[in-house]
Amino acid sequence: MRCRIFITAAILFFSFLSSSSAPSAKPELRGCWVSGWGDGFLTPEQADETIRLAKLANLNTIFVQVRKVGDAYYRSSFEPRATNISAASDYDPLAYMIEKAHAEGIKVHAWINVFRVWTGSTPPPDQRHILVRFPGWISRRFNGTTSTSDGFFLDPGVPEVCDYSLNIVMDIVRKYDVDGIHLDYIRYAGRDYGYASAAIARFNEEMNRSGMPNPNDPEWCRWRRDQVTSLVRRVYKAVKKEKPNLTVTAAVICWGSSSNNFENTAPYMKVHQDWLSWIKNGYVDAVIPMNYKNESVAREAKWYRDWLDSFKLWKIESRVYNGLIFITDTGRVIRQIEACRNRDIPGIVGFTFNANDCRESLAEALRKSVFSEPAPLPTAASLFASDGSANTPFESGE
């Protein structure tokens, strides 16, 4: 009897030593975007496979696209169901992803394309689509045209556009057990956009001006940046008031090379997206710069690291999850992940994790290398723990 007790105690003791000495991964967001453009969650079977492979790769967060081009991959109170959902009409892609991912310990963030609401040259066939219902909300160029190489955008300078966009977000927040809200296309289409007649009239009234401002007019550029920032702030306040524990992030532009001065970068100058101020003022919990650079091209590999270095220079690295491309050459992906870790970036998000021939091999490669064990997510406290006001959370009551 004593022998059995001794053996049992010894087993428990060595089991404790084994478990306590086992390496534990540093907190890190390991995410992936899953787009509505391709297979990935358009049927329950696709969703199951996506979650299986995310688990295999030791990812802990999925950013699932719930609004692609003014359509819905969920039960929307405002917009038509996405036409490429393959399953029966009772299939709710977002609800299914949440249920199945949560069962595997994976977080789900609702990825929302905010201002870009259509692509292609033909108008939406569904009469419920926002462009059909409110054509005056479309952002126009200085020359009067509306379409862009990237599609059709709503105009942030039209107040009803921002009210509508906020309603889209809150519809999801109130109906679904998502872990976060992720804003994409939260910007203008370009420097010379924003000329919806209602936006021009409002700008002139507020600035006591008249006529059509030049695209490079400093006051006009600042005003347009303010319209985007205002919506980001409103979303953050509303989400946190409804569900304080939800994370609010934004996919942000980092085209080309960086600069020590953020005001000289593409997001600030070209698309009126002042995302550095969003972090500085606490209007988002974190940003996810879409740092899509080709590791095999020397110039782009340098640009990639220049942006990472800028995050540290601006003292925002604790509030950045770096976006990168999930490609077939896993060695390049791994090098870019390691570059983030070397600069104390607390996470990455890969674009995209939709169904393709290399997805399983990528998942296996990540598991065998940089993601060899599961990692807990960074806590809210760690995001806001850096020095001073640069990382002060925004108080929703302000």
C-alpha positions as CSV (number, residue, x, y, z in Angstrom):
1,M,0.0,0.0,0.0
2,R,2.8,2.4,1.0
3,C,4.6,1.5,-2.2
4,R,1.6,2.3,-4.3
5,I,1.2,5.6,-2.5
6,F,4.9,6.4,-3.0
7,I,4.7,5.6,-6.7
8,T,1.6,7.6,-7.2
9,A,3.1,10.6,-5.4
10,A,6.3,10.3,-7.5
11,I,4.3,10.2,-10.7
12,L,2.4,13.4,-9.7
13,F,5.6,15.1,-8.6
14,F,7.4,14.5,-11.9
15,S,4.3,15.3,-13.9
16,F,4.2,18.7,-12.1
17,L,7.9,19.2,-12.8
18,S,7.3,18.3,-16.5
19,S,4.4,20.6,-16.8
20,S,5.9,23.5,-14.9
21,S,9.2,23.3,-16.9
22,A,7.5,23.0,-20.3
23,P,8.2,26.0,-22.4
24,S,5.3,28.5,-22.6
25,A,5.0,30.8,-25.5
26,K,5.0,34.5,-25.0
27,P,1.7,36.3,-25.4
28,E,1.2,37.0,-29.1
29,L,-1.7,37.6,-31.4
30,R,-1.4,35.0,-34.2
31,G,-4.1,35.9,-36.7
32,C,-5.4,35.4,-40.2
33,W,-7.8,37.2,-42.4
34,V,-10.4,35.0,-44.0
35,S,-12.0,36.8,-47.0
36,G,-15.5,36.6,-48.4
37,W,-14.1,36.6,-51.9
38,G,-13.1,33.0,-51.9
39,D,-13.8,29.7,-50.3
40,G,-13.2,29.7,-46.5
41,F,-16.5,30.0,-44.7
42,L,-19.1,30.0,-47.4
43,T,-20.4,26.6,-46.3
44,P,-20.1,24.8,-42.9
45,E,-17.6,22.4,-44.4
46,Q,-15.3,25.3,-45.5
47,A,-15.6,26.9,-42.1
48,D,-14.7,23.6,-40.4
49,E,-11.6,23.2,-42.6
50,T,-10.5,26.8,-42.0
51,I,-10.7,26.4,-38.3
52,R,-9.0,23.0,-38.4
53,L,-6.0,24.5,-40.2
54,A,-5.9,27.6,-38.0
55,K,-5.7,25.3,-35.0
56,L,-3.0,23.2,-36.8
57,A,-1.0,26.4,-37.3
58,N,-1.4,27.4,-33.7
59,L,-3.2,30.6,-34.7
60,N,-5.4,32.1,-32.0
61,T,-7.5,34.7,-33.9
62,I,-9.5,34.7,-37.1
63,F,-10.6,38.0,-38.7
64,V,-13.6,36.8,-40.7
65,Q,-15.0,39.2,-43.4
66,V,-18.6,39.9,-42.6
67,R,-19.1,42.8,-44.9
68,K,-17.3,42.7,-48.2
69,V,-19.0,45.2,-50.6
70,G,-22.1,46.4,-48.9
71,D,-23.3,42.9,-48.4
72,A,-23.6,40.6,-45.3
73,Y,-22.1,37.3,-44.2
74,Y,-24.4,37.4,-41.2
75,R,-28.0,38.2,-40.4
76,S,-28.0,41.9,-41.2
77,S,-30.8,44.3,-40.4
78,F,-29.6,46.7,-43.1
79,E,-27.9,44.9,-46.0
80,P,-28.6,42.1,-48.4
81,R,-27.1,38.6,-47.9
82,A,-23.9,38.0,-49.8
83,T,-24.7,36.3,-53.1
84,N,-21.7,33.9,-53.0
85,I,-22.7,32.1,-49.8
86,S,-22.9,28.5,-51.1
87,A,-24.9,27.0,-48.3
88,A,-28.7,27.0,-47.7
89,S,-30.4,30.2,-46.6
90,D,-30.5,29.1,-42.9
91,Y,-26.7,29.0,-42.8
92,D,-25.3,32.0,-40.9
93,P,-21.5,32.2,-41.7
94,L,-20.6,34.4,-38.8
95,A,-22.6,32.6,-36.2
96,Y,-21.1,29.3,-37.3
97,M,-17.5,30.5,-37.3
98,I,-18.0,31.9,-33.8
99,E,-19.4,28.7,-32.5
100,K,-16.8,26.4,-34.0
101,A,-13.8,28.6,-33.5
102,H,-14.6,29.3,-29.8
103,A,-14.9,25.6,-29.3
104,E,-11.2,25.3,-30.4
105,G,-10.1,28.3,-28.3
106,I,-9.8,30.6,-31.2
107,K,-11.1,34.2,-31.1
108,V,-13.3,35.7,-33.9
109,H,-13.2,39.3,-35.0
110,A,-15.8,40.7,-37.4
111,W,-13.9,42.2,-40.4
112,I,-15.9,45.1,-41.9
113,N,-15.1,46.9,-45.1
114,V,-16.5,50.3,-44.1
115,F,-16.4,52.8,-47.0
116,R,-15.7,50.6,-50.0
117,V,-19.1,49.2,-50.9
118,W,-18.9,47.9,-54.5
119,T,-16.5,46.7,-57.2
120,G,-16.8,46.4,-60.9
121,S,-18.4,48.6,-63.6
122,T,-22.0,47.5,-63.4
123,P,-24.3,48.6,-60.5
124,P,-25.5,46.3,-57.8
125,P,-28.5,44.2,-59.0
126,D,-30.1,44.1,-55.5
127,Q,-32.3,47.2,-55.0
128,R,-31.6,47.0,-51.3
129,H,-27.9,47.7,-51.9
130,I,-26.6,51.0,-50.4
131,L,-25.4,52.4,-53.7
132,V,-28.8,51.9,-55.3
133,R,-30.7,53.3,-52.3
134,F,-28.5,56.4,-51.8
135,P,-26.5,57.3,-54.9
136,G,-25.8,60.7,-53.4
137,W,-23.6,59.1,-50.7
138,I,-21.0,58.0,-53.3
139,S,-17.6,59.7,-53.0
140,R,-16.6,61.6,-56.1
141,R,-13.3,62.7,-57.5
142,F,-12.4,66.3,-58.2
143,N,-13.3,65.6,-61.8
144,G,-16.7,64.3,-60.9
145,T,-16.2,60.6,-61.6
146,T,-17.2,58.1,-59.0
147,S,-15.5,54.7,-59.7
148,T,-11.9,53.9,-58.7
149,S,-9.6,51.1,-59.6
150,D,-10.6,49.7,-56.2
151,G,-14.3,50.1,-56.6
152,F,-16.9,52.5,-55.3
153,F,-16.5,54.3,-52.0
154,L,-19.0,56.0,-49.7
155,D,-18.1,59.6,-48.8
156,P,-17.0,60.0,-45.1
157,G,-17.9,63.7,-45.4
158,V,-21.6,62.9,-45.7
159,P,-23.0,62.6,-42.2
160,E,-25.6,60.0,-43.1
161,V,-22.8,57.8,-44.4
162,C,-21.1,57.7,-41.0
163,D,-24.3,57.2,-39.1
164,Y,-25.2,54.3,-41.4
165,S,-21.7,52.8,-41.0
166,L,-21.9,53.0,-37.2
167,N,-25.3,51.2,-37.4
168,I,-23.7,48.4,-39.4
169,V,-21.1,47.9,-36.7
170,M,-23.5,48.0,-33.8
171,D,-25.9,45.6,-35.5
172,I,-23.1,43.0,-35.3
173,V,-22.0,43.9,-31.8
174,R,-25.5,43.5,-30.4
175,K,-26.4,40.2,-32.2
176,Y,-23.2,38.2,-32.1
177,D,-20.7,37.0,-29.6
178,V,-17.7,38.3,-31.5
179,D,-14.4,39.0,-29.8
180,G,-13.6,42.1,-31.7
181,I,-14.6,44.6,-34.4
182,H,-12.1,45.1,-37.2
183,L,-12.4,48.1,-39.5
184,D,-11.1,47.9,-43.1
185,Y,-11.3,50.5,-45.9
186,I,-11.7,53.1,-43.2
187,R,-10.3,55.8,-45.5
188,Y,-10.8,57.8,-48.7
189,A,-10.2,56.1,-52.0
190,G,-7.4,58.7,-52.8
191,R,-6.3,62.3,-52.3
192,D,-8.6,63.7,-54.9
193,Y,-11.8,62.0,-53.6
194,G,-14.4,63.3,-51.2
195,Y,-16.4,65.6,-53.6
196,A,-19.9,64.4,-52.9
197,S,-22.1,67.5,-53.1
198,A,-23.3,67.1,-49.6
199,A,-19.7,66.9,-48.3
200,I,-18.6,70.0,-50.2
201,A,-21.6,71.9,-48.9
202,R,-20.8,70.9,-45.3
203,F,-17.1,71.7,-45.6
204,N,-17.9,75.2,-47.0
205,E,-20.4,75.9,-44.3
206,E,-18.1,74.8,-41.5
207,M,-15.1,76.6,-42.9
208,N,-17.0,79.7,-44.1
209,R,-15.8,79.1,-47.7
210,S,-17.3,78.6,-51.1
211,G,-16.5,76.8,-54.3
212,M,-14.6,73.6,-54.9
213,P,-11.5,73.1,-52.8
214,N,-8.4,71.8,-54.6
215,P,-7.4,68.2,-53.7
216,N,-4.2,69.5,-52.1
217,D,-5.7,72.3,-50.1
218,P,-4.3,71.8,-46.6
219,E,-7.6,72.8,-44.9
220,W,-9.6,70.5,-47.1
221,C,-7.1,67.6,-46.5
222,R,-7.3,68.1,-42.7
223,W,-11.1,68.2,-42.8
224,R,-11.2,64.9,-44.7
225,R,-8.8,63.3,-42.3
226,D,-11.0,64.5,-39.4
227,Q,-14.1,62.9,-41.0
228,V,-12.5,59.5,-41.0
229,T,-11.1,59.9,-37.5
230,S,-14.4,61.0,-36.2
231,L,-16.1,57.8,-37.3
232,V,-13.3,55.7,-35.8
233,R,-13.8,57.5,-32.5
234,R,-17.6,57.1,-32.6
235,V,-17.3,53.3,-33.3
236,Y,-14.8,52.9,-30.4
237,K,-17.1,54.7,-28.0
238,A,-20.2,52.9,-29.0
239,V,-18.6,49.4,-29.0
240,K,-17.0,49.9,-25.6
241,K,-20.2,51.2,-24.2
242,E,-22.1,48.2,-25.4
243,K,-19.5,45.5,-24.7
244,P,-16.4,46.9,-22.9
245,N,-14.3,43.7,-23.4
246,L,-14.5,43.7,-27.2
247,T,-11.3,44.7,-29.1
248,V,-11.5,47.4,-31.7
249,T,-8.8,47.3,-34.4
250,A,-8.3,48.7,-37.9
251,A,-6.5,47.5,-41.0
252,V,-4.5,50.4,-42.1
253,I,-2.4,51.5,-45.1
254,C,1.4,51.4,-45.1
255,W,2.1,51.6,-48.8
256,G,5.7,52.0,-50.0
257,S,8.3,53.2,-47.6
258,S,7.9,54.7,-44.2
259,S,9.2,58.1,-42.9
260,N,10.3,59.3,-39.5
261,N,7.5,61.9,-39.9
262,F,4.1,60.2,-40.2
263,E,2.7,63.2,-42.0
264,N,5.0,62.3,-45.0
265,T,3.6,58.7,-45.3
266,A,1.1,57.4,-47.8
267,P,-1.8,56.8,-45.4
268,Y,-1.7,60.4,-44.2
269,M,-1.0,62.1,-47.5
270,K,-2.8,59.9,-50.1
271,V,-5.9,58.5,-48.4
272,H,-6.5,60.8,-45.4
273,Q,-6.0,58.0,-42.9
274,D,-4.3,59.5,-39.8
275,W,-4.1,56.1,-38.0
276,L,-1.1,57.2,-35.8
277,S,-3.4,59.7,-34.1
278,W,-6.0,56.9,-33.5
279,I,-3.4,55.0,-31.4
280,K,-2.1,58.2,-29.7
281,N,-5.6,59.2,-28.7
282,G,-6.8,55.7,-27.9
283,Y,-9.5,55.6,-30.5
284,V,-8.6,51.9,-31.3
285,D,-7.1,49.2,-29.2
286,A,-4.6,48.3,-31.9
287,V,-3.9,48.9,-35.6
288,I,-3.0,46.2,-38.1
289,P,-0.8,47.8,-40.8
290,M,-1.2,45.9,-44.1
291,N,2.6,45.6,-44.5
292,Y,2.4,43.6,-47.7
293,K,5.9,43.5,-49.0
294,N,7.7,41.0,-51.2
295,E,10.6,39.5,-49.1
296,S,12.4,38.4,-52.2
297,V,12.7,42.0,-53.6
298,A,15.4,43.8,-51.7
299,R,13.7,47.2,-51.8
300,E,10.4,45.8,-50.5
301,A,12.2,43.8,-47.8
302,K,13.7,47.0,-46.6
303,W,10.4,48.9,-46.7
304,Y,8.9,46.1,-44.6
305,R,11.5,46.5,-41.9
306,D,11.4,50.3,-42.2
307,W,7.8,50.3,-41.2
308,L,8.5,48.0,-38.2
309,D,11.3,50.4,-37.1
310,S,8.9,53.3,-37.5
311,F,6.4,51.6,-35.1
312,K,9.2,51.6,-32.5
313,L,10.3,55.1,-33.3
314,W,6.8,56.4,-32.8
315,K,6.6,54.3,-29.6
316,I,3.5,52.4,-30.7
317,E,4.9,48.9,-31.2
318,S,2.8,47.5,-28.3
319,R,-0.4,48.6,-30.1
320,V,0.5,47.1,-33.5
321,Y,-0.2,43.7,-35.0
322,N,1.7,43.6,-38.2
323,G,-0.1,42.4,-41.4
324,L,1.8,40.3,-43.8
325,I,1.2,38.1,-46.8
326,F,0.7,34.4,-46.4
327,I,2.5,33.0,-49.5
328,T,3.6,29.7,-50.7
329,D,7.3,30.4,-49.8
330,T,6.9,29.8,-46.1
331,G,10.6,30.7,-45.5
332,R,9.8,34.3,-46.4
333,V,6.8,34.3,-44.2
334,I,8.8,33.0,-41.3
335,R,11.6,35.6,-41.8
336,Q,9.0,38.4,-41.7
337,I,7.4,37.0,-38.5
338,E,10.9,36.8,-36.9
339,A,11.5,40.5,-37.9
340,C,8.4,41.4,-36.0
341,R,9.5,39.5,-32.9
342,N,12.9,41.1,-33.0
343,R,11.2,44.5,-32.7
344,D,8.8,43.5,-29.9
345,I,5.7,43.6,-32.2
346,P,3.1,41.6,-30.2
347,G,1.5,39.8,-33.1
348,I,0.9,39.2,-36.8
349,V,-2.0,38.8,-39.1
350,G,-1.6,36.9,-42.4
351,F,-3.5,37.7,-45.6
352,T,-5.3,35.5,-46.5
353,F,-6.1,32.1,-45.0
354,N,-8.8,31.2,-47.6
355,A,-8.8,27.8,-49.2
356,N,-5.8,27.2,-51.5
357,D,-3.4,24.5,-52.4
358,C,-0.7,25.7,-50.0
359,R,-2.8,26.4,-46.9
360,E,-2.1,23.1,-45.2
361,S,1.6,23.1,-45.9
362,L,1.8,26.7,-44.6
363,A,0.0,25.7,-41.4
364,E,2.3,22.7,-40.9
365,A,5.4,24.9,-41.5
366,L,4.3,27.5,-39.0
367,R,3.6,24.8,-36.4
368,K,7.1,23.3,-37.0
369,S,8.9,26.7,-36.6
370,V,7.7,30.0,-35.3
371,F,4.4,28.8,-33.9
372,S,5.6,25.5,-32.4
373,E,3.3,25.8,-29.5
374,P,0.1,27.7,-28.7
375,A,0.3,31.2,-27.4
376,P,-2.0,33.2,-25.2
377,L,-3.2,36.6,-26.5
378,P,-1.7,39.8,-25.3
379,T,-3.8,41.3,-22.5
380,A,-5.4,44.8,-22.7
381,A,-3.1,45.8,-19.9
382,S,0.0,45.0,-22.0
383,L,-1.3,47.0,-24.9
384,F,-1.6,50.1,-22.8
385,A,1.5,49.6,-20.7
386,S,3.9,51.6,-22.7
387,D,5.1,55.1,-21.7
388,G,2.6,57.9,-21.2
389,S,0.0,59.3,-23.4
390,A,1.0,57.6,-26.6
391,N,-0.8,54.5,-25.3
392,T,-3.5,55.9,-23.1
393,P,-6.9,54.3,-23.7
394,F,-9.7,56.6,-24.8
395,E,-12.4,57.2,-22.2
396,S,-15.7,56.4,-23.8
397,G,-17.4,59.1,-21.7
398,E,-15.4,62.0,-23.3
